[in-house]
Amino acid sequence: MDQEQLFQEILMARQRVYAAGEPTPLQKLEIAEYDCEVWAKREDLGPIKAYKWRGAFNAMAALEPEQRAKGIVAASAGNHGQGIALGARKLGCQAIVFMPVSTPEVKQNEVKRHGGDNVEIRLIGDSYDEAGLAAREYCEEAGAVYIHPYNDPVTMGGQGTVADEIVMSGKGPFDRVYIAVGGGGLASSVSCWLKRYWPECKIIGVEGEGQASMKAAIEAGEPVELEYLDVFCDGTAVRKVGDNTFKICNELLDEIVTVTNDEVCHGVRRLWETVRAIPEPSGAMGIAAIAKDYAAGKIKSGEKVLTIICGANMDFAQLANISRRAGIGSRHRRFLRVPIPEGKGSLLQFLKELPEEVNIVDLQYGRVGTEAQYPVIGMIGSEADYTAIDTLLEKRGAKAADVSTEEVVGYRIINYDPELFTCPLFVNVEFPERAGAFEQFMGKVSEFSSLCYFNYEYSGERVGRALVGMDFENEDAKDRCRELMNGMIGADIRDVRQVSDATLKRLLG
């Protein structure tokens, strides 16, 4: 297909899609540190909390009643299936949605909610590709009509109504528009429409580093299949883009920016802080790319920049992982393995010397049989903060290792040797989550003990909790420390409880 055919499909889609949903708003994001205007197209506020309803319903509505009567079939990782379900109920036809077995429950439930008795879900395989193959095979056997999620011209035409609303909003023209790319349906149709009305507008496709199938296709000159596919941003996890979407994107995208999963998590946090939106990871890819380009100086002062929050259908359990990986403002998360001399108060002294602006969000430590100890400290800070930490360590004749991507850190595998403990005491400590509260506690107990184990992770609550192992020279010192800690409850800390015998047995073997 060519650009003119796609443009005409978008024109015709105008007449169909609004039987299923209303236009979504544009919203300005107030980001204090930016000297450019940033706007968001709130597709997360649409009828299925994602843009996919537009293409799915348009493709179904364009069929003759006799075609719809044969049954509608689709393969989906979530959002396209919801659009199909919505269309089936609105148009009074039956649909079967093939989904991977691993599809988040929230997306399965939403397909059922939107479709009711008009939709059936079939869970097939471990990936979208396997579900798609099963859907195609069923269509061949049953004579049903397959609705492609991105590569069909009529589906693409429906997605293009997003761009029509952007132009008609009166908020433009925009200098730069950032669009998440999965199969390329949204990126191709939006770029086709916007380039017609605002030729000078730069259209930037955004892909995850481990799922950049459009970038790979453009570099190869044709769609190619990725060997490995990262599915953290599951809404854009497409192993191979379509022929039609590739052709349009290759002609119209000015650039493709790739973003890391951590940058996407930072984007989720940014949208929460600015407009109280919680998008799915794919929905935050655009704002992540804006932050990346702004930091690189690509976005000029005074420019008007737009991103599309393309979806907000995320399993609630994923929020915890996103929160752990997100930074704060212009500061970013980093895990450092830091060499600390063995001895009373050595770790505490290092923490006191850190820049005041650094937030400690994670601490993993266990005593091992080496002269220096190597706690892993999760921090949120600026590049200047991390430079200051490097300088601090250099003065000590040491150097930290960035272990942010190490599996043992992500899975919180804390190595320690119980045989090195002399007279240990393990306690659960609950303290006010404010600067200095825990340091005050540790400053007092370090008079009696040295740390042999520490496990703390920031949870976002007003209360912090840590599992702390302290080692004493003898039982008398341990008893005196117990008395001290009991006296601190209600002052410096909220609560201290010795771990259960069962937990202690697991910890000490």
N, C-alpha and C positions, 0 to 999 in steps of 0.2 A: 504494500500500500504506500501511497505518497502523502505528503503533507496536506494537499488539497482535499483528498478523500477523507482524511481524519478530521479536517476542519468542518467538512460537511456533516460528518457523523456527530460532531459536537453540536452543531446547529440543530440537527434533528432530535438529539437527546434532550434539548431544552423542553421539548413538547411532551416528554414522557416522564422524566425522573421525579418531577414534583408531585406526582400522584402518590409517591411513596415517602416523601420527606420534605422538610423545609430547607431553605438556604441556611448555611451556617455563618456565624459572624466573623469579622476580623477584629482583632483586639491588639492594642498597642501594649508592648511589654516595657515596664518602667525599670530599666537597668541603669543604675546610677553611674557606674564606671564607664559606660559607653557614651561616646559623643556622636553616635549615629542613632537613627530611629529603627527600632526592631518591632515588627508586627508578626502576629500569628494568625493563620487561618484555622479556626477551631473546628476541625472535622471530628474531634473527640466529642463534640456536642450534637452530632447528627443522630439519626434514629437508631443506629447500631453502634454508636460511639467510635466510628471509623468511616472512612470515605468509600469503602467497598460497596456499599449499598447502591451507589450511583451506577456503576458499570453492570452489576449483576441484574438490577431491576430493568435497566435500559435494554439489555440483551434479551431478557425474558419478555418484556412488553413489546419488543419489535417483532416477535414471532407471531405467526398466524395462530388463531385458537386451536386449529387442528394439530399444529406442531406441539403446542404446549400440552395438548391432551395425551400425547405419547409419553409424557413424563419428562421432567427436567433432572439432569444429573450434573454434579459438580464435584471437584476435588478441592479441598481447602485445609489450610492449617488453622483456620478460625474465622477471620473477618469476611472473606468472600462467602463462606458458608452461611454466615448470618444474613448477608445480603440476599442470597438465594432463598433462604427461609422466609425472609420478609416479603420477597417478591411472590413466592408461592402462596402465601396467605392473602396478599393483596389481590392477586390475579386469579385466585381460586383454582390453582392447579396443584399437582403433586410433585414433590422433589425428593431426590435422594442425595445426601451429601456424604462423600467418602472423606474420612479424616484419618490422619495418623493416630495410632493408639496412644501416643504420647501427647496429644493435643490437650492443653490446659483445660481443666474441668469448667472454668468460667466460660470459655468459648463454646464448649459443648452445650452447656446449660442455656447460653444465649441463643444458640441455633434452635434449640427446642422451644424456648420462650417465644421467639419471633415467628417460628413456623407453625407451632401447635400441631394439630393433626395433619397438616399439609406437608410435613417434612419427616424424613427418616434419616437417621445417622448410621453410617456403617464405618466402624473403626477397622482400618486395614493398614498393616505395615508399620514401620518405624519412622517413615519420612513422608513428606509431601509427594515425592516422586513415586513411591510405592502406591500411595493412595490414588494418585493420578492415573497410574497404569491400570489399576483395578476399575476405576471409573470409566475409562475408555473401553475396556473389555466388556463391561456391563452394557454400555451403549450399543456396541456392535451386536451383542446377543439380543437385547430387548428392543432395539430400535428407538431408544430414548434420545433426547437432544442434550448434547454436552455444552455447558457454558464455561468457556475458558476464563480464568481469573484475570488475565492481563493481555494476552496476545491476540484476541479477537477484535476486529475494528469497531464493532458495535459496543463491546465492553469498554474499549478505550474511549469511545465517544462519550459514554456516560461519565467516566472519570473526568473528562475534560470540562464538565459543568462546574467543577471546582474553580477553574481558571476564569470561566465566564462570570462567576460571582465576584471574583477578585477584581476584574476589570469594571464591573458594574457597581462596585462598592463606593467608588469615588475616592478611595484612599490612595490610589496610585497616581502616577506610575511609580513602580519600584525600580531601584537600581540593580538589586541583586535578589534572586529568589532561590532558596535552598529546598530541594525536594528529595526525600528519601527514595531510594531505588531498590526494588526487589526484582520483580520481573520486568519492570519498566513501563507498566501501563499508565501510572499516574504521571511519571516524569515526561513521557513522550507526549501525552495529550495536553498537559499543562504548558509545556514548552511550545507546542504547536500553536496554541491559542494566544499565549502571551507574546510570542515573537511576532505575531500578526499585528497586534495592537501597540506593543511597545518594543520596536525592533532593537532599541539600544539596551534593553534589559538583559542582564547576564543571568543565565539559568545554570545553576550548579547542582549536579546530581550528588547525592551523599550515600555512601555505602559503608558497611562495616568492614574492617580490615580482613576478617576471615570469611567474607561472603561477597566480595567485590566482583560479581559475575559480569556486570555491564562494563566495568573498567577492563576486565580481561577480554571481553568481546571486542571492544573498540581497539585495544592494542593488537588483537589478532586479526581484525578486519572482518570478523564473523562471530556469531555466538559460539562459545566454547563451554564445555562442562567443567566445573571446578572439581578437583579431586577431593578436597576437604571443604566442608561447609560448616561454619560456626553458626549456631542457632540461638545464641543469646538474644539477639534481635530477631525473634522468630517470625515476625510479620514481614520481614524482608529477606528471609533465608531462602533464596532461590538458586539452585545449582547452575541453571542455564537460562539466560534470558530468551525471549521470543524473537523470531525473525522480524516481525512487524515493529515491535518496540525498539529493537536494536537499530533498525534503519532510521527511525525518526530521532532517537536519542543521539545516534552517531552524527546526524546532520545538525541538530539544534542545541545540544548541551555544550556550553562553553567550557565546562570543566567538570571533573569528578573529584570530590574530596573524600578520602577515607578517614573514618574515625574509629578509635579504640572503644572497647566495651566500657572502660573506666570513663572515657570522655562522654559516652552516652549516659552513664549513671550521673555524671555531673550535670548533664543537660536535663535529666529528669528532676533533679533537685532544683535547678534554676527555674523550671516551669512551676514547680510547687511554690517556690519562694515568691515568684512574681504574680502569678494568676491563680494559685491554688489548684492547678491542674496536675493530675498524676497520669501521664501518658504511659502506654506500654513502651518498651525500649525503642522500637522502631519509630514511634511518634516523637521521640526526643532527638533523633539523629540530626535533624535540621538545625536545631538550636546548638547542638554539640559542634557542628561544622562552623556555625557562625562564630562561636567562641574561639575556635581554632584559627579561623581566618582573621578575626579581629586581633588576636594576640600576635599573629604574623604580620600585621600591618597591611593586609590586603583590602580591608574595608576602610574607606576614606571617611573623614569627619563630615557629618551632615548627610551621608547617604541614607536612603530608605531601603531597609532590608526586610525580606519576608520569609517566613518559614511556614510549613504546613504541619500542624499537629495531626498526623494522619490516622492515629488510633489510640485508644485507651482501654483495650481489653487485655488485661494482664491478670495472671493468677496472683492472688493476694500474697501468697508465700514468697513470691519473687521480690517483694518490696524490701525484705530484710537484707537480701544480697545486694540490691541496688544501694540501699542506705550505707552499707559498709564500704562500698566502692566509690561513693560520691565524695567530692570535695566540698568546700564551703567558699562561696564567692570566687575570688581569683586564686584561692589556695587549693592545693591538690594533695591527695592522699599518697603516702609513701610508706613502705615498710623497710626499716633498716635493721640489719644485724650488726650490733655495736659491741666491740670488745670492751669489757669492763673488768678491772682487777677484782679478784676474789677478796671478800672481807666485809666486815660490818659497814653498812651505810654507803658502799661504793656506788650501787645503782641509784640510790636516792640522791647522792651528791651529783651524779651526772644529770639526772632529771632536773635538778634545781638550776643547773648551768645552761639549760636549753633556753632559746629565745622566748620571751614571754608570750609572743603571738602564736607559738606552736601549740596545737591541741593534741594531747595524747589520746588516741581512740582505741588503742590495742596494745597489750603488753603480754608477751609470751616468753617465759623463762623457766629453765630447769637446770639445776647444778649438774655439771659434768666434770669428768676427771682431767681437767686442764687448768693451767695456772690462770689464764684469763677466761672469763665467762662471756657468753655470747647471747644476751637477751635480744629478742626481736621486738622492736618498738614501732607500732603503727602511729603515724603522725599525719596531721593536716597542717600544711604550712605553705608559704610562698617560696619561690626560687631563692629569694634573698635569705629566708630562714634556713633553707637547706645548705646554702653556701656558708652561713654562719656556723652551722653544725659541723661541716667539713673542717672549718678553721679551728673550732674547739677541739676536735679529735686530733687534728694535726699537731696542736700544741702538746697533746698527750702522747704523741708519737704513734698514733693509731689511725685506722681508716675504717669507715663503715661500709658494709656491702648492701646494695639495694636488692632486696629479696622480695619485692612486691609481687612478682609473678611466680615465685617458687611454690610448688604444690604443697610442700609440708607446711608452709605458712597459711595458704588458703584453707587447708583442711585442719589447721590448728593442731598439728602433731608436735607436741612439746616433749623433747627428749630430756631425760634426767636419769641419774643413777642413785637409787635409794641407799646403796651401800656407802655412799659418801656422807650420808646424814648421820649426825651424832646423837642428837636428842630432839627429834622434829615435833612440831605442832602445826597441824593444818586447820585453818579457820576460814569460814565464809565471812567476809567483811562487807557491810553495807554502809555507804557513806554519801553525803550530799554531793551531787555531781556539779561541783564548782571548783574553780582554780584554787589549789593549795589545800583542800580538805584532806585528801588522802596523804599528801606529803606530811602534814602535821601528824597524822596517825603513825606513819612509818618512821618519822623522826624520833618519836618517843620509844617505839618498840625496838628500834635498832640499837638502843643502849644495851639491850639484853640479848639480841639475836642477830643472825645474818640470814638473808633470804636464801632459800633453797628451791623455791617453786613460786611461780606467779602466773595467774591466768585471769586477764581482764579484757573485756571488750565493751566499748561504748554502745549503749542500747538506745540512746535518744531520750531516756527518762530523766527525771530530776534526781533520781537515785542511781548511784553506781554500785556495782557488785563485783567482787573479786574473790577468787580462791587463792589464798596465800599460804605458802609453806614457810615456816620459820625454824631455824636450827639453833639449838642452845648448847652451851657447854655442859650443862647438867640439869637435873630435875628441879633444883632450887631456883635456877634462873628462869626456867619455864613457868614455875608456879608464880613467881613475882611478876612475870609478864602477864599472866592470866589476870591477876589482881589489878594490874594497871589498865588492861583493856576493859575490864568490867567497869572501872571507874570512869572511862572515857565515853561510855554509852550515853547518848543524849547531849553530849558536848561536841567533840570533834567527829564522832561517828554515830550512826544510827543504830547499828547492831553488830555484834560479833558472836558467831556461833561455831563451836568446834564441829568438824565434819563428823558424820556418822561412822561407826565402826566398819560398816560395809565399804564405805567410800575410802576410808583410811587403809583398809586391807588391799583394795585395788591400787591405791597410790603407792603403797610401800611393798607390795608383792607378798 
